[in-house]
Amino acid sequence: MRDYRQLQHGWYVSISSRDAALAASGKPWSAADLELADDPENHPQLIDLPGGPQYGLRPRSRETLPKSAEAGVPPSDTTQEFVGPLAKPAPEKRLPNPFLSYAKLMDIPSEYAGHRIFLHLYKVRYHVTVEVNGRQAAHYVGGLEPHRIDITDLVTPGEAALLLITVGDSGVSGKRVFDPYNYTGTRLPTCKEIENNLVHPVNYGGADRAVDEVAIEAVPPVRTEYVFANPKVSRGVLLYTVALANDSDREETVHVHSEAVGAKLLVDTEVTLPPGDVRKIRVEVPWPDAILWDLDNPHLYDLVTTLRRGEQVLDTHRDYFGFREFTINGHSFYLNGKKIHLHGNSGHVAPPQDAMTLEEKIEFLRDWKQLGHIVHLRLHARPQDKRWVEAADRVGMLLTTETALWTTGFHSFDWAGSEEECYQNVRNHFLEALVRRDRNNPSVVIWSLSNEMSPITPYDLENPKMAAMTRSFLRIIEEAEAEDDSRIIQMSSAMDFLGRLRMYNLHYPKSWQAFPDYPPTAYWLDGSFLFPWYGPARMKMPSWSWRKDKPRHRPGNRRGP
């Protein structure tokens, strides 16, 4: 059995984790029982998700940050008032509390017995702690990328479980304490702050601590973890992968049957799975007469994979894919071997559009395509709702999907910490949130690994931290290309990342550039390019030459969707 349920309703929110948990526990309680009994405006509120900026506003009469903040240590009592000679005057408006707690009593169906149970968090950010029945299930810094948390051992099927999620604003750095007078929720970081802010996952506007979507999933312990259909139109074959997981404590021998429904048998074999392991079946399936997915005929094949132990069906996994191939030849893009121009647009997705149903998103993109002659859209600034991708699959529109990683200069590890932490941060935001999520969606043809980052030059590599950041990005690029070679990787700025990318992205036309030295086309640096903040060395300006062997891509203006 597979079961997936959203948990959007019936949450209690409070700046006190104790109060939120008490309100959601199902036990009788009164205002006098609350930790914040004397603060009626912050008594637990019953809400539906998404929720965040509108909750947990506190009047603060006299305060300053505690000395622990100077050392980068969060205060132990987030409700404390700080007084003294350095105390700041009362603000005109109530300020957001640095942390909010969300609690819900969730039912764990009895039929989940014998299954693995996962909690899915989407845009739950940034300093996040998850507790189930009073035991910590996860803690992370981030959250614009999705998280999947195994809670099997923390719940009992047939009984309710108390879920508590505490989230904190990002501040300017992932490692720095929240400053209620100077926080990223109302602005972007300044250039000086960026120097201490490596690949910061950014959300624009509002107090940046929120819970958007939570879901619970039950899957069989022996199951198909995923399938990956990688068409090669030029060769008339499908490279097909079935990943099988065995989370049981014993070896399992299963029969695997996977097919494109009504069209092609892909896998039909027996596999032995060791306990606690994942095995992959990789095959090359000849398919010269496949119906191609393209802009005018976005044909999709349904994929069904069944695992059996004898006559018993252990798992049935469903997905779909489109038989298409997106390539670069010289400085041109090709879809299924035919040259294509990426007439498109780019912009932030507003909440009303994000809240659309799949059917509404399909109609929205179809109107754009028909009325605006748009064939390409960049989903800007963070992994967007997966329904945009599914809608584009059905409409026949090409997409660039993008991480939430943004900064200028790669100057410090204040957000991520060590080089390995930096690598894992980038990996989660890119490989987990985009590459693997959209592996079978034909509309996704370009991945954007970062947004508005400066060019990396040999001069930059003299800085040990920037050299470490560069190594992290190169590891991610190599890992992504090894796992999925069916898309193109870009960085959304005017850069080609030391010549390692297959295309050059021009983020803005020259008239919009803050630095007029940028040419408005696909030029390549002959030498080091030095931004003004590099000090006296900025006078050492390089020359430019045009790289005709790589395409340039201008993703459009900032309007819509």
C-alpha positions in Angstrom: 0.0 0.0 0.0 1.1 3.6 -0.7 -0.7 6.5 1.0 0.0 10.2 0.9 -1.9 12.7 3.0 -1.5 16.5 3.3 -1.6 17.9 6.8 -2.7 21.5 6.1 -5.5 21.9 8.6 -5.9 22.0 12.4 -2.5 23.5 13.4 -1.9 25.6 16.6 0.8 28.3 16.3 2.5 30.1 19.1 5.8 31.7 19.9 5.9 29.3 22.8 6.5 25.7 21.8 5.1 24.5 25.1 1.8 26.4 24.5 1.5 25.2 20.9 2.0 21.6 22.0 -0.5 21.9 24.9 -3.2 23.4 22.6 -2.7 20.6 20.0 -2.5 17.8 22.5 -6.2 17.2 22.7 -6.1 17.5 26.5 -8.3 20.1 28.2 -6.5 23.4 28.8 -7.2 27.0 29.7 -5.4 30.3 29.3 -4.1 30.1 32.8 -2.2 27.0 31.9 -0.2 28.7 29.2 3.4 29.8 29.5 2.3 33.1 27.9 -0.8 33.4 29.9 -0.3 37.2 30.4 0.1 37.8 26.6 -3.4 37.2 25.1 -2.3 38.2 21.6 0.1 35.3 21.6 -2.1 32.6 22.9 -2.1 29.6 20.6 -4.1 30.3 17.4 -5.8 27.6 15.4 -4.8 28.0 11.7 -4.5 26.2 8.4 -1.2 26.1 6.5 0.5 28.0 4.9 1.3 30.3 7.8 4.1 32.4 9.1 4.7 36.1 8.8 1.3 37.1 10.2 1.8 35.2 13.5 4.0 35.7 16.5 4.2 39.6 16.5 5.3 40.9 19.8 5.2 44.3 21.4 8.7 45.1 22.8 9.0 48.1 25.0 12.7 48.2 25.9 15.2 45.8 24.6 18.6 45.1 23.1 20.2 41.9 21.9 21.7 39.8 24.7 25.5 39.4 24.9 25.1 35.8 23.8 24.0 37.2 20.4 27.4 38.8 19.9 28.9 35.3 20.3 26.4 33.8 17.8 24.4 31.9 20.5 20.6 32.1 20.4 19.1 33.3 23.6 17.7 30.4 25.7 14.5 32.3 26.5 13.0 33.9 23.4 10.4 35.7 25.5 12.9 37.6 27.6 13.0 41.4 27.6 16.5 42.9 27.6 17.0 46.2 29.4 19.9 48.4 30.2 21.7 51.5 29.0 21.9 50.1 25.4 18.3 49.2 25.3 16.5 50.5 22.2 13.4 52.6 22.3 10.0 51.0 21.7 9.3 50.4 18.0 6.3 51.9 16.3 5.2 48.4 15.1 5.1 45.0 16.7 8.1 42.9 15.7 8.2 39.3 14.6 9.4 36.8 17.2 12.5 35.0 16.0 10.9 31.6 16.5 7.4 30.2 15.9 6.1 26.7 16.9 3.4 24.8 15.0 1.7 21.8 16.6 -0.8 19.3 15.4 -2.2 16.0 16.6 -2.0 13.8 13.5 -3.8 10.5 13.1 -1.6 7.5 12.1 -3.9 5.1 10.4 -3.8 1.5 11.6 -3.2 0.3 8.0 0.2 2.0 8.1 1.4 -0.9 10.3 4.3 -2.7 8.6 5.1 0.3 6.4 7.8 3.0 6.4 6.3 6.3 7.4 7.7 9.6 6.1 7.1 13.2 7.0 7.4 15.6 4.0 8.2 19.3 4.6 7.9 21.8 1.8 9.2 25.3 2.4 9.4 24.8 6.1 12.2 27.2 7.0 14.9 28.2 8.2 16.1 27.0 11.6 13.9 24.0 11.8 13.4 21.5 14.6 10.9 18.7 14.2 9.6 16.7 17.2 7.2 13.7 17.1 5.7 12.6 20.5 8.4 14.6 22.3 11.3 13.1 20.5 13.4 15.0 17.9 13.0 13.7 14.4 15.1 16.3 12.5 16.9 19.6 12.7 18.2 21.6 9.8 19.1 25.1 8.6 17.3 25.8 5.3 14.0 24.7 4.0 13.2 26.2 0.6 14.3 22.8 -0.6 12.0 19.9 0.4 12.8 17.5 3.2 11.7 13.9 3.7 12.0 12.6 7.3 11.6 9.0 8.4 9.3 8.9 11.5 8.5 5.2 11.4 10.1 4.5 14.8 8.5 7.6 16.5 4.8 6.8 15.8 2.4 3.9 16.4 -0.1 3.0 13.7 -3.6 3.3 15.0 -2.7 6.0 17.5 -2.5 9.8 17.2 1.0 11.4 17.3 1.8 15.0 18.4 3.8 16.8 15.8 5.7 19.9 16.8 7.6 22.0 14.3 9.7 25.0 15.5 11.0 27.4 12.8 13.3 30.4 13.1 14.0 33.4 10.9 17.2 33.2 8.9 18.6 36.5 10.0 21.3 37.5 7.6 23.4 34.4 8.1 22.5 30.8 8.8 24.9 30.8 11.8 24.0 34.2 13.2 21.4 34.9 15.9 18.2 36.6 14.8 18.1 40.4 15.2 14.5 41.7 15.3 15.6 45.2 14.3 17.6 44.2 11.3 16.3 41.0 9.7 16.2 39.7 6.1 12.4 39.4 6.3 12.0 43.0 5.1 15.0 43.4 2.8 17.8 41.7 0.9 21.2 41.5 2.5 23.6 44.4 1.8 26.9 43.9 -0.1 28.8 44.0 3.2 26.6 41.4 4.7 26.9 39.2 1.6 30.6 39.0 2.4 29.6 36.9 5.4 26.9 35.0 3.6 27.8 32.0 1.4 25.0 30.6 -0.9 22.2 31.9 1.3 18.8 30.3 0.5 16.7 33.4 0.1 13.0 34.1 0.2 12.0 37.6 -0.6 9.9 39.7 1.8 8.1 39.0 5.1 9.4 37.6 8.3 11.2 34.6 6.9 10.1 31.8 9.3 7.2 29.9 8.0 5.5 26.5 7.4 4.0 26.2 3.9 3.1 22.5 3.4 3.4 19.3 5.5 2.4 15.8 4.4 2.7 12.2 5.7 3.4 9.2 3.5 3.3 5.5 4.0 5.2 3.2 1.6 6.0 -0.6 1.7 9.3 -1.5 3.2 10.2 -3.4 0.0 9.4 -1.0 -2.8 10.3 0.9 -5.9 12.0 4.0 -4.7 12.0 5.7 -8.1 12.3 5.1 -11.8 14.2 7.3 -14.3 13.4 7.3 -18.0 16.2 9.0 -20.0 15.3 9.0 -23.7 17.9 9.3 -26.4 16.0 10.3 -29.5 19.1 10.5 -31.7 19.8 6.8 -30.9 16.2 5.6 -30.8 16.7 4.1 -27.3 15.5 4.6 -23.7 18.0 4.4 -20.9 15.8 3.2 -18.0 16.6 2.8 -14.3 14.5 1.2 -11.6 15.7 1.8 -8.0 14.5 -0.8 -5.5 14.7 -0.3 -1.7 14.5 -3.0 1.0 14.0 -1.4 4.4 13.1 -4.8 6.0 15.5 -6.8 8.2 15.6 -9.8 5.8 16.7 -10.6 2.3 14.0 -10.4 -0.3 13.7 -11.9 -3.8 11.2 -10.1 -5.9 9.9 -10.1 -9.4 10.1 -6.7 -11.1 7.7 -5.8 -13.9 7.9 -2.2 -15.3 6.2 -0.9 -18.4 5.2 2.1 -20.4 1.5 1.3 -20.3 0.1 0.1 -23.6 3.4 0.8 -25.4 6.5 -1.0 -24.2 7.8 -3.5 -21.7 10.8 -2.0 -20.0 11.9 -4.5 -17.2 10.7 -8.0 -16.4 13.2 -9.8 -14.1 13.9 -11.2 -10.7 16.1 -9.4 -8.2 17.5 -10.3 -4.8 17.6 -7.4 -2.4 19.8 -7.5 0.7 18.2 -6.0 3.9 18.6 -2.2 4.4 19.9 -1.8 0.8 19.0 0.0 -2.4 19.6 -1.8 -5.8 19.3 -0.3 -9.2 18.3 -2.1 -12.4 19.7 -0.3 -15.5 18.6 -1.3 -19.0 18.8 0.1 -22.5 15.5 -0.4 -24.4 15.4 0.0 -28.2 12.5 2.3 -29.1 12.9 3.8 -32.5 9.2 4.4 -33.0 8.4 6.2 -29.8 5.9 9.1 -29.9 8.0 12.1 -29.2 7.1 14.8 -26.6 7.5 18.2 -28.2 5.9 21.7 -28.0 3.1 20.8 -30.4 2.4 17.3 -29.2 3.3 16.9 -25.5 2.7 13.2 -25.5 3.2 11.5 -22.1 3.7 7.8 -21.3 2.5 6.4 -18.0 4.9 4.2 -16.1 3.8 1.4 -13.8 6.3 -0.8 -11.9 5.0 -3.7 -9.8 7.0 -5.8 -7.3 5.8 -9.3 -6.4 6.9 -12.0 -4.0 5.3 -15.1 -5.7 1.7 -14.1 -6.2 1.7 -11.4 -3.6 2.0 -7.8 -4.8 4.4 -6.0 -2.6 4.3 -2.5 -4.2 2.9 -0.7 -7.2 4.7 2.5 -8.3 3.4 5.0 -10.8 5.1 7.8 -12.7 5.2 9.2 -16.3 7.7 10.6 -18.7 7.9 12.2 -22.2 10.2 10.9 -24.9 12.3 13.9 -25.7 15.9 14.9 -26.0 17.2 18.4 -25.4 20.7 19.1 -26.6 23.2 21.8 -27.6 25.1 21.9 -30.9 27.5 24.7 -31.3 25.7 27.8 -30.0 22.2 26.6 -30.7 19.6 24.6 -28.7 17.9 21.5 -30.2 14.7 19.7 -29.2 14.5 16.2 -30.7 17.2 17.1 -33.2 15.4 20.3 -34.4 16.7 23.7 -33.7 14.6 25.6 -31.2 14.6 29.2 -30.0 13.8 29.7 -26.3 11.3 32.5 -26.5 10.4 32.9 -22.9 10.0 34.8 -19.7 11.2 34.9 -16.1 9.7 36.2 -12.9 8.7 35.6 -9.3 5.6 33.4 -8.7 3.0 35.4 -6.7 1.0 33.7 -4.0 -2.3 33.8 -6.0 -0.7 31.9 -8.9 1.1 29.5 -6.6 -2.2 28.6 -5.0 -3.8 27.6 -8.3 -4.8 24.0 -8.8 -3.1 21.9 -11.4 -5.9 22.5 -13.9 -5.7 26.2 -13.3 -1.9 26.2 -13.9 -2.4 24.3 -17.1 -4.8 26.9 -18.4 -2.5 29.7 -17.2 0.5 28.3 -19.1 -1.6 27.5 -22.2 -2.8 31.1 -22.4 0.8 32.3 -22.1 1.9 30.0 -24.8 -0.9 30.8 -27.2 -1.2 34.5 -26.6 2.4 35.4 -25.9 4.1 32.9 -28.2 6.2 31.8 -25.2 7.7 28.4 -25.3 10.1 28.7 -22.3 9.7 29.8 -18.7 12.2 30.2 -15.9 10.7 29.3 -12.5 12.7 31.9 -10.5 14.6 32.0 -7.3 13.7 28.7 -5.6 12.1 25.3 -6.3 8.5 26.2 -7.1 5.3 24.2 -6.7 5.7 20.9 -8.6 2.4 21.5 -10.2 4.0 24.1 -12.4 6.3 21.4 -13.8 3.4 19.0 -14.3 1.4 21.7 -16.0 4.2 22.5 -18.4 4.6 18.8 -19.2 0.9 18.7 -20.4 0.9 22.1 -22.2 4.2 21.5 -24.0 6.3 24.3 -22.5 10.0 24.2 -21.7 11.2 25.1 -18.2 14.3 26.3 -16.3 14.0 25.3 -12.7 16.1 27.1 -10.1 17.5 26.6 -6.6 17.0 29.1 -3.8 20.8 29.7 -3.6 21.8 33.3 -4.0 24.7 35.5 -3.0 27.5 37.6 -4.7 31.1 36.8 -4.4 31.2 33.4 -2.5 33.0 35.1 0.3 32.4 33.2 3.5 31.1 30.0 5.2 29.0 31.9 7.7 25.8 30.3 6.3 27.1 26.8 5.6 30.0 26.4 7.9 32.8 24.1 6.6 33.5 23.2 3.0 31.8 19.9 3.5 28.7 21.6 5.0 28.7 24.0 2.1 28.8 21.1 -0.3 25.9 19.4 1.5 23.9 22.7 1.5 24.3 23.1 -2.2 23.7 19.4 -2.8 20.4 19.5 -0.9 19.1 22.6 -2.7 20.1 21.4 -6.1 20.4 17.6 -6.4 17.5 16.7 -4.0 15.2 19.6 -4.7 15.5 19.8 -8.5 17.5 17.1 -10.2 15.8 14.1 -8.5 12.4 15.7 -8.0 12.0 16.4 -11.8 13.9 13.5 -13.2 11.0 12.3 -15.4 9.4 15.6 -16.3 10.1 16.3 -20.0 9.4 20.1 -19.7 12.4 20.6 -17.5 15.4 21.1 -19.9 17.6 23.5 -17.9 18.7 23.5 -14.3 19.8 26.8 -12.7 22.3 25.9 -9.9 22.3 29.4 -8.5 20.9 32.9 -8.9 22.7 36.2 -9.5 26.2 35.1 -8.5 29.4 36.8 -9.6 31.7 35.3 -12.3 34.4 33.1 -10.8 37.8 34.0 -12.1 41.4 32.9 -11.4 41.7 36.0 -9.2 38.8 34.8 -7.0 40.5 31.4 -6.5 43.3 33.1 -4.6 40.8 33.5 -1.8 40.8 30.1 0.1 37.0 30.3 0.9 36.1 31.1 -2.7 38.3 28.3 -3.9 36.5 26.0 -1.4 33.2 27.2 -2.7 34.3 26.6 -6.2 35.3 23.0 -5.4 31.9 22.4 -3.8 30.1 23.6 -7.0 32.3 21.6 -9.2 31.5 18.5 -7.2 27.8 19.2 -7.6 28.0 19.8 -11.3 29.9 16.5 -11.8 27.5 14.6 -9.6 24.4 15.9 -11.3 25.8 15.3 -14.8 26.7 11.7 -13.9 23.2 11.0 -12.6 21.2 12.8 -15.3 22.8 14.0 -18.6 19.4 14.9 -20.1 19.4 18.5 -18.9 21.7 21.6 -19.2 23.2 23.2 -16.1 23.4 27.0 -15.9 24.0 29.6 -13.3 21.6 32.5 -13.6 24.0 35.4 -13.9 26.6 36.5 -16.4 28.9 33.6 -15.9 30.1 30.2 -17.2 31.8 29.1 -14.0 35.4 28.6 -15.1 34.3 27.3 -18.5 32.7 24.2 -17.0 29.1 24.8 -18.1 27.7 24.0 -21.5 25.9 27.3 -21.9 26.3 30.9 -20.9 23.4 32.6 -19.1 23.0 36.4 -19.5 20.9 37.4 -16.5 20.3 41.0 -17.5 20.8 43.1 -20.6 23.6 45.7 -20.4 21.2 48.5 -19.7 20.2 46.8 -16.4 23.8 46.0 -15.3 25.2 47.6 -12.2 28.6 47.2 -13.8 28.8 48.6 -17.3 31.8 46.5 -18.1 29.5 43.6 -18.7 28.8 43.2 -22.4 25.2 42.4 -23.3 26.0 39.1 -25.1 27.8 35.8 -24.6 31.4 37.0 -24.0 34.1 35.1 -22.1 36.7 36.6 -19.9 40.3 36.3 -21.2 41.6 37.1 -17.7 40.5 38.1 -14.2 37.4 40.3 -13.9 37.5 42.4 -10.8 34.4 44.0 -9.2 34.7 47.5 -7.7 34.7 46.1 -4.2 38.0 44.3 -4.9 39.8 47.6 -4.0 42.8 48.9 -5.9 43.1 45.7 -8.0 39.9 46.6 -9.8 42.0 48.6 -12.2 43.4 45.4 -13.6 40.5 45.0 -16.1 40.7 42.1 -18.6 39.8 42.0 -22.2 36.8 40.1 -23.6 36.3 37.7 -26.4 33.2 36.0 -27.8 32.8 32.3 -27.2 30.9 31.2 -30.3 31.1 27.5 -29.3 28.6 28.0 -26.5 25.0 29.3 -26.7 23.9 32.3 -24.7 20.6 32.3 -23.0 18.7 35.4 -21.9 15.7 34.1 -19.8 13.4 37.1 -20.4 12.3 39.9 -18.2 11.0 40.0 -14.7 7.3 40.0 -15.3 5.0 37.2 -14.2 4.0 34.5 -13.9 
